[in-house]
Amino acid sequence: MAWALGVADDPEVHAWLADLPRIKQQPNLVFAAARWHGAPAPGKYAAFRAVLLEREEAVKATIRARATQTNEVGRLAALTPVLGTLDGPLALVEVGASAGLCLFPDRYDYDWPGAGRLTGSGGPTLTATATGPVPVPATHPDVAWRGGVDLNPLDVTDQDATSWLENLVWPEQDERRERLREAVAVARREPPYVVRGDLLERLPDLLREAGRHGTPVVLHSAVIAYLEDDDRERFHDVMTGLVADGACHWVSNEAPRVLPRVTGDFAVGPGRFVLALDGVPVAAAHGHGHALEWRTTGGAGG
Ligand SMILES: C[S@@+](CC[C@H](N)C(=O)[O-])C[C@H]1O[C@@H](n2cnc3c(N)ncnc32)[C@H](O)[C@@H]1O
């Protein structure tokens, strides 16, 4: 917060930022790059500013080369109950997978205080407070195949890539950083198959491959916001067509304005995503998966 307030009143730093490509003038990315190059965080604005000005070339190179693509495994606490309603074995296709950490719903235990628990995976526990008729799965999803696509997949076995992922977690969020480290350890045991490319282009091939192994499920969280409006609409149409043809299920978890035809009149609170199955909202989910509010009317599952 101190850094953001400091930047707001600092014309020299405004000029520093103006030299970056517009799409790279993102606070989260600039702050992350400054931390990457030694700005102590949380810390005083003066120390952050000094890193920007004294290490300008290096910080700008990082900003140009890297992106904010936080991979939040906590979201599995929202996605897994939906996956539990589908007949397996499942073949998961995650679009916008980042490092692919959300491709392992079967490797975690879950605690949904207020609704129930799912244990026995031998993995770390993910927790989301729960309200409404959450369909707590009796068993873990049977995942026969998992694959994904990302514009810039991060390799979980590459220390530099996972250090950058850690660096993207806000400094005061120790619990989140710890969860990320555990998730990387889980994924490293079986590094996920994530291809490089645009999700709209790579989806057909991935679906073909998935269909050889189980019931294909296309899933995504915090991804479609990155698409231009036209592509969001196109993606919606593609997915609706695939679901209508019985080619796959579609599990989406996005901010309410991102897929307006999915959200419809489903009202969610601030900071909540719309969790939907096959284009129908089933729950409101905290953006990082810490809360799950199952829909009581209208959607699938009650
Ligand atoms: C905020 S991250 C979310 C990652 C993961 N889904 C999660 O929930 O933790 C968004 C990811 O979408 C990817 N992405 C954005 N636009 C994309 C596109 N057109 N095709 C493929 N991946 C894309 C980004 O590279 C980034 O890794």
The ligand as an ORCA input file, in Angstrom:
! r2SCAN-3c Opt
* xyz 0 1
  C      -4.111    -15.386    -13.191
  S      -3.394    -16.744    -14.024
  C      -4.445    -18.055    -13.423
  C      -3.780    -19.392    -13.457
  C      -4.624    -20.574    -12.991
  N      -5.769    -20.755    -13.842
  C      -5.070    -20.415    -11.553
  O      -6.284    -20.333    -11.300
  O      -4.243    -20.404    -10.668
  C      -3.952    -16.546    -15.710
  C      -3.192    -17.420    -16.695
  O      -3.864    -17.358    -17.965
  C      -2.890    -17.364    -18.977
  N      -3.504    -16.832    -20.212
  C      -3.993    -15.581    -20.420
  N      -4.486    -15.467    -21.666
  C      -4.315    -16.679    -22.267
  C      -4.604    -17.180    -23.571
  N      -5.177    -16.424    -24.507
  N      -4.286    -18.459    -23.836
  C      -3.675    -19.237    -22.897
  N      -3.379    -18.807    -21.655
  C      -3.682    -17.544    -21.334
  C      -1.777    -16.495    -18.405
  O      -0.549    -16.722    -19.071
  C      -1.767    -16.943    -16.941
  O      -0.864    -18.014    -16.723
*
